[in-house]
Amino acid sequence: AHLCLGSFNYRLGRYDDARKAFEEAAKNPGTSAELAALGQVGAGVSRFAATPPENRTQVFAEVEGYFKKALEADKEQPDARVNLAILTLRKGAPGAPEKALAALDEVLAGKQPPGRQASAQLYNTRGVASTLLGKAAQADSDFQAASGLDPAWKTPLDNRAVSVVSSLGLPGIPTDQRLALVEKYKNNVTFFKPHEYEAINALCMGIWRTRKERKLSEYMQNGLRSAEELLRRAISMDGARPEAHRNLIGLYQDLLFGDPSEGPRGGL
């Protein structure tokens, strides 16, 4: 009963009431270990949700305590493990993306799958960690999986757009991954709303980054032409902004004189 009451209050945005109900469920002597673990997870999530975003770093230890208590009751509790990985990533300590990714992969390989909402959070967090590690294709796939599990949740879509845009500008992305992302999105920039202009510049950056790794004839015939078309589309979208103009000049400088001192740039 307390678990149902906690879930009901959480959906209504009554996070403090939800936390109290979940705590009651967790400490009730008649509650099974599995349900007690769920109560601890619910209490931790409610405590985090009740805290204003600017103050959430102050409750990390408290919230982490709830999830660890959940694992004391049920060591395989997948929702607790997912949330601990999310906290690891949010703390931002050295090696956090690697640790979070490893923890989430362990959950995926475990016998107990997380609930649908926790699964969406798992893939969204995995996408963030993959983005930070420069794994562009993996991040794109993870955000897509998160969105498919919870279509009403917009965060994975926003993250996916930002991840693609930021990844295209990174120098370490393999050429085949970079070109695959460009081909996937160059005719579908509405996906990046409201950042279409930035996305177009980032797609151009993605093409430009491949110029040393492809045959010159192939780059001149396909890459340079595609980049030019994208930038002209950006200029027609907002001719007053300087980025696309500057990037177009950079492309021509590169063509005429070799590497410009400052090549095309892209990002949000």
Salt bridges, closest charged atoms under 4 A:
GLU23 OE2 - ARG19 NH1 3.36
GLU24 OE2 - LYS27 NZ 3.29
GLU62 OE2 - ARG47 NE 2.95
GLU64 OE2 - LYS91 NZ 3.02
GLU76 OE1 - ARG81 NH1 3.28
ASP105 OD1 - ARG126 NE 2.83
GLU106 OE1 - ARG81 NH2 3.91
ASP140 OD1 - ARG160 NE 2.82
ASP140 OD2 - LYS184 NZ 2.71
ASP142 OD1 - ARG126 NH1 2.78
GLU183 OE2 - LYS186 NZ 3.23
GLU198 OE2 - ARG241 NH2 3.40
GLU218 OE2 - ARG214 NH2 3.46
GLU228 OE2 - ARG232 NH2 3.39
GLU243 OE2 - ARG241 NH2 3.46
ASP254 OD2 - ARG211 NE 2.82
ASP259 OD1 - ARG211 NH2 2.98
ASP259 OD2 - LYS212 NZ 2.95
GLU262 OE2 - ARG265 NH1 3.22
